[in-house]
Amino acid sequence: MKTRIRRIFIPFAAVAAAGLSGMAIIFMTGRDPSEIVGRLFNATLGSGYGTGQVLFKTTTLIFTGLAVALPFKARLFNIGGEGQLQVAAFSAAVTGAMLPSSLPPIAAVPLTACAAMAAGGIWGASAGVLKVRFGVNEVISTIMLNFIAQALIGYLLTSHFAVPSTEHTAETGSSSMLPGLDEIAGIFRGSPLNVSIFGAIAVAILSSLFLFRTRAGYELRAVGAQPDAASYAGIGSKRYILAVMGAAGAIAGLGAMNLVSGYKHYYETGMTAGIGFSGIAVALLAGAHPLWIVPAALFFGFLEYGGLAVGAYVPRDIFMIIQAITILLVIIGTARKT
Amino acid sequence: MSMTQEALRLSGVSKKFGTVAANRNVSITIPKGSIHAVAGENGAGKSTLAKMIYGLYRPDSGSIAVNGKTVSMNSPKDAIALGIGMVHQHFMLVPTFTVAENIMLGAEEKALFASISLKKTAESIRILSERYGMPVDPEALTGSLSVGEEQRVEILKVLYRKAEILILDEPTAVLAPQETDRLFAVLRSLRDKGKTILIITHKLDEVLSLADRVSVMRKGEVTGTVECRNTSKTELARMMIGRNVLLRVENPAPAPLKPLLAVDKLCCRTQKGAMKLDNLSFTVRAGEIFGIAGVEGNGQSELLSILCGLNDRKNPLSGTIRLDGTIITGKSPAEIASLGVSHIPEDRLKHAVIRSFSVTENILFGRQREQRFRKGAGFDRKTLDAYARELAERYDIRFDDIHKQSLGSLSGGNQQKVVVARELDRPALKLLILAQPTRGVDIGAIELIHRSIIETRDKGVAVLLISSELDELITLSTRIGCLYNGSLRKVFTEEEVAEGRTDEEAFEHEIGLHIT
């Protein structure tokens, strides 16, 4: 019982402590922390636009956070969210651009989503295959696959798909675009927030139901907790390693939909950079629990957009330091109990 | 014996881990210049004892005296300073270092940037290795050495640190027979030059051929210390696997039916060629308990893993196992279980339960595919919950919260009751395989588990019982097979076992003859 309370308490304490140290750093740069904090909240939660921006960042982070959290339950550390997101974003943009404009959205959106999920899923499952077939540690293989993704997409973009003299692909047809909340409800005016956020929350809930309510989720957790015991119970761990890595990549792929179909409508060099890695931080803060991913992603989304918004007053790097301190404190807090 | 001749004296040493007593009131005295063996089954507490002598654990009570002086050690550093050295079962060598570099590792000059005098070290290694008959090249890369040579390096490492008392933890576990002979020659020469040696092993032949005296441990206690020249393997085996004073459960004579499990000419080798099972044949009939007696390491674990489909597929295997006519060799664990086979493995924490899961989730473990628990893609939580509570009631499993409490926080007896309840209650159960079903379980739980096993047998299930507790075997078994070196040397029939129960001590003695 005690450890349960502790598990919930640690992330909150870490966030609070990291926030305080962030204020201390701001103070050391010669700024008034209370002024910056005021501006920070004003720029983010103070307006519909700012809140929309935070929620938009949160949406992608929920997806990349889940892409780390699910494999974590099978004791796999997916460092490859970055590459999975990148190939998916590119795939979604290219697919969206190639679909005929006569295709109704009801067909175009699912097709684009399938293309994104397939690309991310293949990237994730590749690490699973390397692990199951050749025993390659997934940490190594996912990092390497990140590099391959970067080089491959860079090549495909510059040599084949980029609009001449730009670094982005052609704009997708309007039928594959996801409607923004501004557009359909007139809220969060001007922000890129779109219907993907409902998808993100739904996937988080479904992931939680999967893990804790289904037989496959039960077996997956057993594989992660005690692989030897799982094989005694007749559970084949290889299938689960493959499946969960593929699913993780596909979920990261849905995150790419938010960026491409929901906002930019094309793929651009660097548009996914860092979001996959932030997903690791989100998953760690959430203790890899799918439902806790949502508030954890919100916290990181807040810092990420907030850092941009007050960038004129304090360096954005301070907010990256706060993120890093949070994660370090969570790791220290959870490591101590063992 | 004067005080100065005592190298090591343990007086009433106890050590508990959580609620489990690993060592209870252990007292051993080892004279200087002798080889003392500590023998016992896995889990008897030998390694804990060794770790306390080497300063890795602190005893909860009792005292340790070295050379007549009571000492208190906080770490291996203290032990080394007192002249105690340990050769671990798994070598702790850096493969990319030379022998000399490995030996001096941790014993270098004090200053961080002091030059390391490899030549001087190599010279003293040469002297040491000549004195004790352990030829080894100080310049050779450790990674290129054979296992026997690596072990010599470990021993030299300890001697280089001027150890007078050497502890060896299962030193022959990794050695080939010829290497074992050479090791023993080295150990004897060390003793003859005044060193004191404590060797931990469960191999009785080795105890008798090497040691001067032996202390036998069982369930954390020393059951006796004897001179090796005055004892026999049979006596040691009895001390090792000995007997509990059990509450005897009623065991009315069964009426066995047709054979359900037929093991036929089963042979199994390791990839290196060591014979683990050698033409093993036996049958278990419906409604009987077939007991297998034997000292650990005679093929029990290989037999169990083949029966459950968990054997290493790279190891060559011949012969067949049939369950009710169906060949099960080569089938997967899930396929075998679905044929109505339950298994209670020896190491329950590692194999039979998920410690971080709740009681309910563990009741489901291994049976999660059963239709009755299903509902859509998930589980029928109502049925499952009711079932878990019913089993908990029936098997007297005690817990605070069936959903929130992790199984790892229950006592050993309650954990085992969860496993027993789940496995015995498997639908359409045909064969029940039990390995040390009551190890680490308190007497009350033992009685309940024994009674449940007999009830299961009476329902017409074939039961295979592998146990190192002779009295457990005699109490429960319909027939008893004696396993030695991978084959059954003798099978006691129903009549013989029934008769044996009338004079258990004599019967235990007779079984002891067949397993050593």
Chai-1 contact restraints between the chains, C-beta under 6 A:
chainA,res_idxA,chainB,res_idxB,connection_type,confidence,min_distance_angstrom,max_distance_angstrom,comment,restraint_id
A,R213,B,G378,contact,1.0,0.0,6.0,A-B,restraint_1
A,T214,B,A377,contact,1.0,0.0,6.0,A-B,restraint_2
A,T214,B,G378,contact,1.0,0.0,6.0,A-B,restraint_3
A,R215,B,Q368,contact,1.0,0.0,6.0,A-B,restraint_4
A,Y218,B,Q368,contact,1.0,0.0,6.0,A-B,restraint_5
A,A222,B,I354,contact,1.0,0.0,6.0,A-B,restraint_6
A,A225,B,I354,contact,1.0,0.0,6.0,A-B,restraint_7
A,A225,B,S356,contact,1.0,0.0,6.0,A-B,restraint_8
A,Q226,B,I354,contact,1.0,0.0,6.0,A-B,restraint_9
A,D228,B,K350,contact,1.0,0.0,6.0,A-B,restraint_10
A,D228,B,H351,contact,1.0,0.0,6.0,A-B,restraint_11
A,A229,B,H351,contact,1.0,0.0,6.0,A-B,restraint_12
A,A229,B,I354,contact,1.0,0.0,6.0,A-B,restraint_13
A,Y232,B,H351,contact,1.0,0.0,6.0,A-B,restraint_14
A,A233,B,F365,contact,1.0,0.0,6.0,A-B,restraint_15
A,A233,B,G366,contact,1.0,0.0,6.0,A-B,restraint_16
A,G234,B,P333,contact,1.0,0.0,6.0,A-B,restraint_17
A,G234,B,A334,contact,1.0,0.0,6.0,A-B,restraint_18
A,G234,B,A337,contact,1.0,0.0,6.0,A-B,restraint_19
